[in-house]
Amino acid sequence: MFSGELEDVAAGLEKLCSENEIKLVANPDDITAEKFDLLISFSYQKKLFANTINKAALAVNFHPAPLPDYKGRAPAIWALINGEKEFGATCHFIDAGIDTGKIIECRKFPIGTIKTGRELSEKAWYVCLEELNVFMNRYLKGDVITGVQQEHTGEYYSMAKLQAAKKIELTENIEDINRKINALWYPPFEGAYIELNGERLYLINKDILEGLS
């Protein structure tokens, strides 16, 4: 089982940026330069607009899921809900859409014994960081960075769809319920729940309890 921490990914990102004199910003509005060589989007949850993208000679994003199949929010959760056997991470060019740009690299890995959305997301972010290191090595060597057009549209997962998935109906079969409980386990965020008399009762199962021991 993968047992990384997202804090380790953040530390690795900060180290890489420091070593390569890359400026870290939390908000694109903080970018004051009119033109610059490279824009890297890493764990930025909002859409980048043309007025930011067009300032960069090269703009790339690191997405913690295989594209084009898993666009949008919380892709690791959806992969587990959908019963996938493998997952991945993608480096791609940024275009006018959301997670629709040409793919530079997509690395896949077996999900194996990973059960929860948090674990799978952490694993995917580690792969994103590895992809970023590979990308920077190529970029600094002066390699020509090219991408491949996404072959099909895939699925776009919205925040609204995620919120709807959290509500468990007791008419669902037990396998689906357990899969959702595991997939939606991503503390400190709200997980799977049932609603009783207008109150949300959150669910935990044996798999999660064993993981906490």
ZAZA-867293 format. One record per residue (C-alpha): residue in one letter; x, y, z. Coordinates in steps of 0.5 Angstrom, whole numbers, plus 2048, in hexadecimal, padded with zeros to 3 digits. Layout:
// ZAZA-867293
AXYZ;...
// end
This chain:
// ZAZA-867293
M800800800;F8028077FE;S80380B805;G806812803;E804819805;L80281F801;E806823805;D80C81F802;V80A8217FB;A80A8287FD;A811828800;G8138247FA;L81082A7F5;E81382F7FA;K81A82C7F9;L81982B7F2;C8178327F1;S81D8357F5;E8228317F1;N8208347EB;E81E83B7ED;I81783A7EB;K81283F7EF;L80C83C7F3;V8068407F3;A7FF83E7F6;N7FB8427F1;P7FC8447EA;D7FA84B7EB;D80184B7EF;I80584B7E8;T8078527E7;A80C8507E1;E8098517DA;K80C84C7D7;F8108467D9;D81383F7D7;L80F83A7DB;L8098397DE;I8088337E3;S8018317E6;F80282C7EC;S7FC82B7F0;Y7F88317EE;Q7F18307EF;K7EE8367EA;K7EE8377E3;L7F483B7E0;F7F18407DB;A7F48437D5;N7F78497D8;T7FC8457DC;I7FD83F7D7;N7FF8447D1;K8048477D6;A8088417D6;A80D83E7D0;L80B8377D2;A8058357D7;V80482E7DA;N80082B7E0;F8018257E4;H7FA8217E5;P7FA81B7EA;A7F68177E6;P7F78137DF;L7F48187D9;P7F08187D5;D7EB8137DA;Y7EB8177E0;K7EB81F7DF;G7E88237E5;R7E88237EC;A7E981D7F1;P7EB8187EC;A7EE8137F0;I7E88127F4;W7E48117ED;A7E980C7EB;L7E88087F2;I7E08097F1;N7E18067EA;G7E58007EC;E7EB8027E8;K7F17FD7E8;E7F68027E6;F7F780A7E7;G7FC80F7E5;A7FE8167E4;T7FF81B7DE;C8048217DC;H8008247D7;F80082B7D3;I7FB8307D6;D7F68337D1;A7EF8367D1;G7EC8307D4;I7EC82C7DB;D7F18277DA;T7F08267D3;G7F78287D0;K7FC8247CC;I7FF81E7D1;I80781F7D2;E8078197D6;C8028147DA;R80580F7DF;K80080A7E1;F8018057E7;P7FD7FF7EA;I7F88017F0;G7FA7FB7F3;T7F87FB7FB;I7F68027FB;K7EF8037FD;T7EE80A7FF;G7ED8107FB;R7F28147FF;E7F880E7FE;L7F780E7F7;S7F78167F6;E7FD8167FA;K8008117F6;A7FE8147F0;W80181B7F2;Y8088177F3;V8088157EC;C80681C7EA;L80C81F7EE;E8118197EB;E80E81C7E4;L8108237E6;N8178217E7;V81781D7E0;F8148237DD;M8198287E0;N81F8247DE;R81D8247D7;Y81B82B7D7;L82282D7DA;K8258297D5;G82282D7CF;D81D8277CD;V8188297C8;I8118277CC;T80C8247C8;G8058217CA;V80081D7C7;Q7F981F7C6;Q7F481B7CA;E7F08167C6;H7EA8167CA;T7E681B7CE;G7E68167D4;E7E28187DA;Y7E181F7DE;Y7E081E7E6;S7DD8257E9;M7DD8277F0;A7D58267F0;K7D681F7ED;L7DA81D7F3;Q7D68217F8;A7D081C7F6;A7D48167F6;K7D58177FD;K7CE8167FF;I7CD80E800;E7C680B7FF;L7C4805803;T7C18027FC;E7C88017F9;N7CC7FA7FA;I7D17F97FF;E7D77F97FA;D7D58007F7;I7D48037FE;N7DB800801;R7DF8027FA;K7DC8097FB;I7DE809803;N7E5808801;A7E580C7FB;L7E38127FF;W7E7811805;Y7EB818804;P7EC81B80B;P7EB82080D;F7E6821807;E7DF81F808;G7DE817806;A7D8813805;Y7D2813809;I7CB81180A;E7C581680B;L7C1815811;N7BB81A813;G7BF82080F;E7C681E813;R7CC81B80F;L7CF815813;Y7D6814810;L7D880D80E;I7DE808810;N7DF80180E;K7E47FC810;D7E97FD80B;I7EA80480E;L7EA802815;E7F07FD813;G7F4803810;L7F3807816;S7F680281B;
// end
